[in-house]
Amino acid sequence: MIGTCIHHGDVIVIDRAVTASHRKIVVARVGDGLTIKRLLIGKGRMVLKPENPAHKPIEVTGRDDFEIWGVVTYVVHQAR
């Protein structure tokens, strides 16, 4: 999530009570793993979009192995 200023080693706060909506940054379970991506919703589709151009979007529409785990609400950076 380099494009959103979330870097390796940062601490994120996730709120599971917030409803995930279009363009929110979410923590999602896809298969057996967790990922942090921007949620895009539109035209009957849901896509998890990385903010790092080295990674590809993940189409999650209709997947049984997909769950939004929570919405990222805060990011804490280490002072260097």
PyMOL commands that set and color helices and strands:
alter all, ss='L'
color gray80, all
select helices_A, chain A and resi 2-4
alter helices_A, ss='H'
color red, helices_A
select strands_A, chain A and resi 11-15+25-30+33-42+45-49+58-59+66-76
alter strands_A, ss='S'
color yellow, strands_A
deselect
rebuild
show_as cartoon
